[in-house]
Amino acid sequence: MRAACFLESGKPMEVMELPDPTPEPGEVVLKIAGCGICGSDLHVTELDAMVPSGTVMGHEFAGEIVAVGRGATGPGGPWREGDRVCTMPGISCGTCERCASGDVMGCAKLRSTGFGDIGGGFAEYAIGGDRMTFRLPENVTTADGAMVEPLAVGLHALDRAGLETGEDVLIVGAGPVGLACAIWARLLGAREVVVSDYVAHRRETAIAYGATAAIDPGREEVAPAFEKLTGHAPRLAFECVGRPDAVHEISLMVDRGGRILSAGMCMQVDQFMPLVFGTKELSIQFVSYYRHQDFQLTVDMLAAERIDPLPMISDRIALDALPAAFEALRKPTTECKVIVQP
């Protein structure tokens, strides 16, 4: 098969020929229809030794099953060739306490996809675990099934934040994770959903997804704008930018007793001032990934046409275009979600 391989930090990926994957018992092989480029893909390749040389990255993918390992069975029965599916990026043990609760990505024996353990979706074919694979609804194209993963990230963030019906929400950053948080905040009963982002297209997309207001922080201070709209300082804020100082900046905006949910996954040493958190009695929750049930609910909401993933997709590219596109995304960009279609 053809796949884009990460070789080392500072160098573009290379598209090369690799052996086709074969499924072990409890696994399926997908012919990839679409795989999203995630900000975490960009960040980990900038850090030495985070990703082994030769890794096929890509953890947001969907495709058609073309090979089924012995005993591979999903929620609706045995998997079959031709099934259209998306999959969580990893294979867990399936028997531990975390797996039983749905926290499969927290399994101590998890083999992660796209970061070294298992080859990811920047390829013509990839492996999925049978219990971590989900049937796509008829109204979602196979390529667009790649959007289930980032949407599930947003759902998990809202769940961990403990959103209450009628709460006002501030979301800093309107990339895919921020937009996913905005979508779920609206669906789960938030009153005002205020999004902050420098990029006009992303702000427009946030409004299309139901945000009450979208602020350009380069032209307007976020906290006063939020207070003007809601009548109070932010009490629940989501950090969705993943850069140093973002948490500290948000802590200065949030009201006394407020909560901060950090979903941006900053991969550098960061600093914030405990004095601010202490004197304002703030709470902070960090999140990553999602639970099994988050993935399933996301699929169900797509099937019910409660979520339209298309406005979030800003470009679709071929596998050969991935190395150049990946490097271009390291610079400031107006792109939102780029889908690779091998």
Secondary structure, DSSP 8 states (H G I E B T S, - for coil): -EEEEE-STTS--EEEE-------TTEEEEEEEEEE--HHHHHHTTSTTSS-TTEE---EEEEEEEEE-TT-EETTEE--TT-EEEE-SEE--SSSHHHHHT-GGG-TT-EEBSSSSB--SSBSEEEEEGGGEEE--TTS-TGGGGGHHHHHHHHHHHHHHT--TT--EEEE--SHHHHHHHHHHHHTT-S-EEEE-S-HHHHHHHHHTT-SEEE-TTTS-HHHHHHHHHSS--SEEEE-S--TTHHHHHHHHS-TT-EEEE-S---S-----HHHHHHHT-EEEE--S--HHHHHHHHHHHHTTS---GGGEEEEE-GGGHHHHHHHTTS-----EEEE--
